Amino acid sequence: MAEEKVYPMTPEGKKQLEDELEELKTVKRGEIIERIKIARGFGDLSENSEYESAKDEQAFVEGRITTLENMLRFAQVVDSDEVDKDEVSIGKTVVFKELPDEEEEEYKIVGSAESDPFSGKISNDSPIAQALIGKRKGDKVTIEIPNGNMDVEIVSVKES
């Protein structure tokens, strides 16, 4: 049998997924079932857009529930306290400056299940995180990005 994918995540990320799963199971499912009941009351299901919409949403929610259950089943909670305080790892926030222009960027490195680049959370699978994990404050690192290389220097590493 194929080896299951492990989902590294922070304790906060795991809690967030557990909360989302609980919400989907206890609230969203009930709301959708109620919408389906109401839509059935409108008559002919073959031309009932409310019914189709509710069924589509139900399929999406059930798919998301399955995905979350799988992620949580194979979650690997990473304790950043087990890593030196100045070493980049999952669960830590890293500030680096691009060389030579020295423009600073800050990202929290998280598991892929909780990444949100628009909020400054990047996946441990991203090219930036992969290049930085294991490095320390003061290290200079070359990061391979789609349009070439980016040279950076790690300014700080902090617990998040």
N, C-alpha and C positions, 0 to 999 in steps of 0.2 A: 504494500500500500504506500502511496506517496506520503512524504513527510508533510505534516501540517505547517502552515506558515505561522510564525510567532509574531505577535504584535507588541513590540516594546512600547511602553507608555509610562507617563508620570502618574503618581497617585491621583492627582487632580484630574488628569485626562480619563482615567478609569472611572472615577466618580461621575464625571460628566456623561460618559457613555451609559453608565448604569442608570442615571437619572433620565436620560433620553429614552432608554428602553422601557423604563417604568411608565413614563408619560405615554408612550405609544401603546403599551399594553393596557393600561388602566383608563386612559382618557380617550385617546384618538380612535381606538378600535370601537368603543361604544358610540362615539359621535358618528362614525361612518356607518355603523349598523343602523342607527336611527335614520340617517339620510337615505339609506337603501330602502328601509321600510316606507318612508314617506314617498319616495320616488315610485315605488311599486303601486302605491295608491293612485297614481296618476293614470294608470291604465296600461295600454299597449307598450310593452318593454322594447319592442323592436325600433320604435321611434322616440324613445324617452331619453333625452340628453342628460337629464338630472341623474337617472339611473346609471347610465354609462359613465358619467363623471365620477359618481360615488364608487362604482366598481373599479375604475382605474385608480382612484386614490387608495382604495382598499388593497389593491395589488401592490402599489408602491409601498404602503405602510408595512404590509406583511413581508415584503422583500427587505425592507430596512430592518425590521425586527430580526429576521434571520441573519442578516449581516452583523448586526450588533451582538447577537448571541454568540456567533462564531468568533468575533473579535474578542469578546470578553472571556470566552472559553479558553482561548489561546493567548490571553494577555500575559505579558511579562512585565511586571511593574519594576521600573528601574529606580533604585535608590541612589540619588546623586551624592548622598553623604558618604558612600563607600569609595568615592573617587576623590583624589586630592583636590583641595578647594580651588586651585588655580588651573585645573585641567578641564578642558572642554569635554562635556558629556551630555547625554540626554537628561533633560530636566534643568539644565543650566542656561543662563543667558550669557551670550558672548558679544562683546563689542570689538569690532576690528576696524582698521582704517585701510582704505584702498591706497596702494602706492602707485605712483608718486604723489598724487594730488591730496592724499590724507583726508579724504571724505569719510567720516565715520558712519558705520552701520551697526545696528543692534538687532540680534535675533535670539529668541528662545528656541533651543533645540528640543523637539518633542518627537514622539512616535508618529508614524504616518497616519494613524487613526485620529490624531488630534491636531494635525497641522492646519494652519490658517495663515498663509503668508501675508494677508492684508492686515492681520493683527500682530505681525512680527513673530509668528510661530512657524518655524520651518521643520520639515520632516527630517528625521535622521537618515533617510534614504536620498535626500537631495544632494547634488554635487557639492554645494557649499558646506553642508553639515559633514558629509563624509570626509572632506578635506580637513576640516577643523577638529573633529573628534579625536581626542587623545593628545592634542597639542596644548600648549600652555601659554600663559600671558608672556608677551615679548617675542614669541615665535613668529617667524615670517613664513608664510605659506603661499604656494601657488595653487590656485583653484582652477580646474578645467571647467570652463563654461561653454555653452554652445557656440559662441562667436570668438573663441580663443581662450586665453588665460587671463586670470586676474590675480595680481600679487597683492597680498594683504599682510598686515601685522596685527596680531592680537593685542588689544589695548587692555581689556579686562575680562575676567570670567567671574560670574557671580551666581550664587544660589538664587533660584527663582521662587 
